[in-house]
């Protein structure tokens, strides 16, 4: 099933309504859809490199608006839809442990999930469920998603097809290492 969803998403990249499809995929990926928008965005940028930043902007806007849906699911539907999504992604058991730490580091968690391959939808739903302040949630969602999509689009615009392999195979690792270093730096500053 996942392969069919992936192939369907790749087929959207060549469609004349690809920008609308990218917005839609970005929107639903932030709350329930398992395929990240990068799968659609990468071939779109490679096909239209001059529109790379517009494509990144559409992905960011769709993703952040979809994150608000995820937040609402967590805030209003946690007992029904929220539990189903968390269970589907295997995150229900970690609920209590994560909730305890989320009060202190929730903004960092949103930023981390927005930048990395970690399922963003889990954090959007969780943010609503634990009542993370909405302004903090929006700020970190915008910064993280814009950072992720604009960096990918910028690399594709600058380097073209050869960078695609790097992005698809290693960019998640690079973002993860960056976030670990960033958070580690703030933690170190706190205790030094």
N, C-alpha and C positions, 0 to 999 in steps of 0.2 A: 504494500500500500504506500509506504514512504517513497519508494522508487517512482510510482505513478504520479504522486504529488510533485516530486522533484522534476520529472519530465514535463508535466503540465506547466509548472512554473517557468521552466526554461523556454517552452514554446511561446509563452506570453511575451518574452523579450523581443521577438520579431514582429509582433502584432502591431497594427497601426494605432491601437489604443494602449500601447505599452506603458505610457506615463500613468494613465488611470489605473492600469493593472498594478503597477509598482506601488502607487498610493494605497490601493486596496490590500495588497499582500503585506506591505509595511504596517498598515493599520491592524489587520487581524493577527499578524505575527506577534504583536506586542501583548496580545491577550489570550489567544488560543491556538493559532496556526503553527505547526511544527517546522516549516521551512523558512529560513531567514531570507529577508529581502535581498541580501547580497547575491543570491542565486539569480535573481532577475536583474539586479542593478549592474552587475559586472558585464554581461553580454550587451546590455543597453549602452553602457559607456564605451565599450570597445567598438560598437557599431556607429556611435555618434559622439566621438571624443570632444567635439566643440560644445556639446551640451552637458558635459560631465557635471558641472556645478549645479545646473538646473535639476538634473537627475538626482543628485545627492540631496538637494533641498526638498524635492518631492518625497524621497524616502524618509528624510528626517521628519517632515510635517506629518506624514501618514503614521510613522512610528510613534511620535509623541502623542498624537490624538488617540491612537490605539492604546497607548499606555494609560491614558485617562479612562478608557473602557476597562482595562485590567484593574486599575485602581478602584473603579466603581464596583466591579465584580467582587473584589475583596471586601469592600466596605458594605455593600448591600446584599451580596449573594454568597457570602462565604460558606454558609451552611449547606448550600446546594451546588451551584455551578463551581464556586471556588474550590470546594473540597474535591470535586470531580477532576478539575484541571490539575490540582496539586498531586492527586493520586495518579493521574495519567503520566505525570512526569517524575513520579517516584519521590516526591518531596514532602509528603504528608508526615512521615516519621520524624523528619528534622524540624517540624513546626515549632515545638516548644523550645528547643535549644536556640533556634534562630530568632524566635520572638524575643527572648531574653536579651540577646545581643543587639537586636535591631533598634531598640530604643536609643542606644548610644551611637551606633554606626550605620543607621539606616540610609543616610544620604550617600555614604561611601558605597554601600551595597548597591544602591540604584546606579550610581556612576559606574561601578565595576561591571554590573550586568549589562548596562547600556553599551559599554565599549567592547566587551568580550563575547565569546561564543556561548557563555552561560545563558540558559533560557531566560530571556528578559521577562517573559510573561509570568514566570514564577515570582519574580521580585515585584512586578507591577501589582499583581493580585495580593501578594503579601503586604505590600505597602499600604494598600487600602484596608486590609484586614486588621492591621495593628494600628492604623490611624496615623501613619507618618504625615507630618504637616504637608498639606498640598503644595504650598509655594516651594518648599525644599524639594519635594518630589518632582515638580515641574522643572525647576532649575537644573537638577542633576540629570533628568531625562533629556532635556534639550542639549546640555553640554555633552553628555555621553553619546547620544545618538548622532548629533551633528559631528562630533569628533570622529566617530567611527565611519560614517558614510562619506564625509568630506575627505578624510584621509584616503579611503579606498578609491574614491573618484579621482582625487588628485594624483595618486600613484598611477592609476590607469590612464589618465589624461597625459601625464608626463612620459610614461614608459611604454604604454600600449600593451599589446598581447603578451610579451614576455613576462610582465609583472603579474599576470593573471595566475600563473602557477604558484608564485610566491604568496600572493594574497590568499588563494584558496587553501594552501597547505600550511602556511606559517603565520599569517597575520594574527590569528586568534592567540597564538603563543606570545607574539610580540606585545600585543595589548595586555595580556595577562601579566607578563613580566613587568611591563611599565606600571600597571596598577599596583602590583606587589611592592615595587620599589617606591612608588609614590606614597602608598599607605604606610609602608615601613618607615619612610622618612618622617612622616607626621607622628607616628608612634614614638620613634626615637627622639624627636624634638620634645615631645611631651615629657619624657623621662630623663632627659639630659639637662 
